[in-house]
Structure formats: C-alpha cells, structure tokens
Amino acid sequence: MGKRVKQVGLAKAPPETRAIYQRVFGDKDPVALPGTATGSPGDYWTTLALVPDIFKLSTEIVWGLLAPGRKLSPTLRELAILRTAIVGDCRFEYSQHLKVAQMPEVVVIPKEKLAAIKSWTTSDKYTAQERAVMAATDELIGRNMIEDETFAELKRHLSDELIVELFYVITTYRMHGMMLRALHLEFDNDTTARMQEVPAPAAKA
C-alpha cells in the first residue's frame, strides 16, 4: 500500500524531464504539489522520471498514439484502451480514458456506449467494427492470444496496417497498466491490500 519507489521532484529533474513536467503539471513541482488537471495524483509521471531516457521515450510513444491524424480512428482506439483497462484491472487507465473519450478536441464517444462498455457483449449499442475490436482486445489481454475466428472478424473491418496499430495501442497500454499496478501508482495503489483473507465469524462459546 502506498508508494514503493521514490519520485523525481522539479529541482532534480533534467531539462527534458522538466519539459514534460511543464506540459503535464505547469510550473509547479509535481512531487511537492501533486495533482493533474484530470484529478489524478500524477505520480506515474514523477516515478517513471527516475529513468529519464525511458520517461522521454514512453511519453513520446503515448502522445504519438493519441495524436490527431492517425489512421486508426480515435473511437476504436479509445474503446480498445478502455477494454484493456477493464480486462487488465487498471483503474487509472479506465478513469483517464473515460475522460479522453469525451474530449471534443479528441473524440466524443456517445455516453450510452461508454456506460455499456463493461458489459459490451450483451449490448446493442456498438457497430460490428467496434465489437470486433473489443473482442480482439479482450482475448489479447485476457488470454495473451487471439483466436483465428476473432482475427478473421477483425480483418473484415480493418486493414493490416490498422490491425498493427491497434495491437500496438493495446499492448502499450497494457504495459503501462502493469507498471502502475506493480509500483502502486495513481489509482492502482491497493492491488495487494485488497487481496486479503476475510476473517470468519468468531466461534460461539
């Protein structure tokens, strides 16, 4: 429970890290004054900053995947990220990308689709293309593979290039979710505490 490794404050951050901090936190020291505009603590950023080159690479990849103009539609990307968070049990990713999925400058997924995403298999709110993407996501995260039939359905809706980009999004966000859970960061700091034995009632005399 709680922080497992130290964080990098503004005073000790190298220039490239400071530039990322500026974009995410503004002028403040994110360790002394934690918190982001979306309501998260922000400690994933300040922890990954312990290894500056990986921090820079990681942020470039994530921001690149979210950049406008990519061939994979923002709607499919966000549905895949949300299912990755749900199946991978990452509360932070789920919370953050519910917000991303409703940002007008990024994409606006209808609220009824977002409300149904935890039980999408029994919902009639999604297109065949969206269902194919979520089915593939669930199998990849839940089973580390994709059945031939599931992949064939995906290919009916997406080109090979889009499939590769989709899988890169899914696996990238799964990696981030695993880091969050392993290091007890953001909203995923109770991954061990919640897995405890519930005491049995005391025996009657």
ChimeraX attribute file (.defattr): number of C-alpha atoms within 10 A of each C-alpha:
attribute: neighborCount
match mode: 1-to-1
recipient: residues
	/A:1	13
	/A:2	12
	/A:3	13
	/A:4	12
	/A:5	11
	/A:6	13
	/A:7	18
	/A:8	21
	/A:9	19
	/A:10	19
	/A:11	8
	/A:12	11
	/A:13	17
	/A:14	12
	/A:15	11
	/A:16	14
	/A:17	22
	/A:18	20
	/A:19	14
	/A:20	17
	/A:21	22
	/A:22	15
	/A:23	9
	/A:24	16
	/A:25	19
	/A:26	14
	/A:27	11
	/A:28	15
	/A:29	19
	/A:30	23
	/A:31	18
	/A:32	9
	/A:33	12
	/A:34	15
	/A:35	18
	/A:36	14
	/A:37	10
	/A:38	11
	/A:39	11
	/A:40	16
	/A:41	18
	/A:42	22
	/A:43	23
	/A:44	18
	/A:45	23
	/A:46	23
	/A:47	22
	/A:48	22
	/A:49	24
	/A:50	18
	/A:51	12
	/A:52	17
	/A:53	12
	/A:54	12
	/A:55	19
	/A:56	16
	/A:57	10
	/A:58	16
	/A:59	14
	/A:60	13
	/A:61	14
	/A:62	14
	/A:63	10
	/A:64	11
	/A:65	19
	/A:66	17
	/A:67	11
	/A:68	14
	/A:69	9
	/A:70	12
	/A:71	10
	/A:72	20
	/A:73	13
	/A:74	21
	/A:75	16
	/A:76	18
	/A:77	21
	/A:78	25
	/A:79	23
	/A:80	24
	/A:81	25
	/A:82	28
	/A:83	25
	/A:84	28
	/A:85	25
	/A:86	17
	/A:87	16
	/A:88	20
	/A:89	17
	/A:90	25
	/A:91	18
	/A:92	18
	/A:93	25
	/A:94	21
	/A:95	16
	/A:96	15
	/A:97	16
	/A:98	18
	/A:99	12
	/A:100	19
	/A:101	23
	/A:102	16
	/A:103	12
	/A:104	9
	/A:105	9
	/A:106	15
	/A:107	15
	/A:108	15
	/A:109	19
	/A:110	12
	/A:111	12
	/A:112	11
	/A:113	15
	/A:114	17
	/A:115	12
	/A:116	15
	/A:117	19
	/A:118	14
	/A:119	8
	/A:120	18
	/A:121	13
	/A:122	9
	/A:123	13
	/A:124	11
	/A:125	17
	/A:126	16
	/A:127	9
	/A:128	14
	/A:129	16
	/A:130	18
	/A:131	20
	/A:132	21
	/A:133	26
	/A:134	25
	/A:135	21
	/A:136	24
	/A:137	28
	/A:138	21
	/A:139	16
	/A:140	19
	/A:141	19
	/A:142	13
	/A:143	10
	/A:144	9
	/A:145	13
	/A:146	17
	/A:147	12
	/A:148	9
	/A:149	10
	/A:150	15
	/A:151	16
	/A:152	12
	/A:153	17
	/A:154	22
	/A:155	16
	/A:156	11
	/A:157	15
	/A:158	16
	/A:159	11
	/A:160	11
	/A:161	10
	/A:162	16
	/A:163	17
	/A:164	13
	/A:165	15
	/A:166	24
	/A:167	17
	/A:168	13
	/A:169	23
	/A:170	24
	/A:171	16
	/A:172	17
	/A:173	21
	/A:174	22
	/A:175	12
	/A:176	17
	/A:177	22
	/A:178	15
	/A:179	16
	/A:180	24
	/A:181	21
	/A:182	14
	/A:183	18
	/A:184	21
	/A:185	26
	/A:186	23
	/A:187	20
	/A:188	22
	/A:189	20
	/A:190	14
	/A:191	17
	/A:192	12
	/A:193	9
	/A:194	9
	/A:195	8
	/A:196	7
	/A:197	6
	/A:198	6
	/A:199	6
	/A:200	6
	/A:201	6
	/A:202	6
	/A:203	5
	/A:204	4
	/A:205	3
